[in-house]
Amino acid sequence: MADEAGNSSALIDSTMDEDDLEEEMTAAEVLQKLEQAWKNEKFAPELLEVKSELVDCLIEQIKHMEDNIEKARKSSKSDWKLMIHRMEIDRIRFLISSYMRTRLAKIEKFAQHLIAEEDSKSQNEPGRLSPEEITFLRAYVNNFENHLKSLVVRHMPQNLQEIDRDTVGERPNLNSYLFFKVINSQQQVLVEPEPELQNFDTVDLNAGSQYLMRYRPAASLLENGDIELL
């Protein structure tokens, strides 16, 4: 995907103004950031914060790119060049759709856990789901619980007919191990805390190096962009 991202960015750059992106990001940077968000989402055991702004930006740019291709086709430009440009668009579409499919798969897998998390947060507290994903999540949980009630729960004794979301749903395994590359050096990262033994195992993470570590102590580093998953 890295080479594809590089080739695709050249096509996007020809259709994007500098003011189209927040924080003055270039088209290549947007594509690179979404590619890394896709990788992080694939390898992280939990659902990460959604990158809606990157997805929306690239979708908008695809529309501009298709318009430019249509104009080029009418002006009788080389068919093989247009074919290459369409392949680049297809690659970007694949990246976007794969990113969204990965997130939807996690939403279905951890639906009960996510709905409980969503219901417990305050109104102004930022969440990890987009409004569209929240709508999907609530519909999915509602359909699942209705199906469970009609198939199983209604045949059980009255005192056992309440669905406990904590026992029904699956939770992400935050103690699973993963590989990552360090972007920004970090000092004294807590790896294996053992408070009862007053023993705290720490490690220094050097930029450019790769490590194998449990996800839980690395989660905040991933959220801050100090590491990227491999």
C-alpha positions, 0 to 999 in steps of 0.5 A: 500500500505504501507504493500505491499511496505514493503513486495515488498522491500524485494524482490527487495533488493535481486536483486539490487546493492547499486550503482544502485540508485542515492544518495545511496537510498535503494530499500525500499526507492525507493519504499516508495518514489514512493508510496508517490509520487503516493499518492501526485499525487492522492490528489493534485489538480494540476499536480506535478513534474514527478518522472521518475527516481523512475519509471525507477528504479523500472521498471528495477528492475522488469525485474531483479526480473522476470529473477531471478524467471525464474531461480528459476523455472528452478531449481525446487524451490517451486512453492508457493514461486514463486507465492508469488514473482510474486504477489509482482511484480504485486503489484509494477506494480500496483503502477507504472501503477496507478501513471502514469494513475493518471498523464495522467488523469490530463494531459487530464483534464488540457491540455490547461493550461499545454500546455500554461505553457509548451510553456511559460517556457524557454528552460532550465527551469525545467518542471513538465512533462517528455518528453514522457508526453510532446509528449502525451500532444501536440498530445492530444491538437492538436487532441482536437483542430482539433476535435473542429474546425471540429465540432464547430468552422468552423460553427462560424463567421470568427472573432470567429474562433480563439480558446482561450486556456484560456477559453476552458481549465480547470485550477486546483483549487489551493484553494481546501482544503486537509489533509497532514502530516508534515514531517519537522516542519515549522514556521510561514507558511502563510495561509490566506494572506489579503494584502488589510487589512494588515492582515497575518494569519500564523501557525506553523506546527509541525512534525508528526502532521496532518492539513487541509489547502488550497493547495495554501499555502501548495504547496511549502511545498509539492514540498520541501518534508516537507509535504505528502498528506493524 
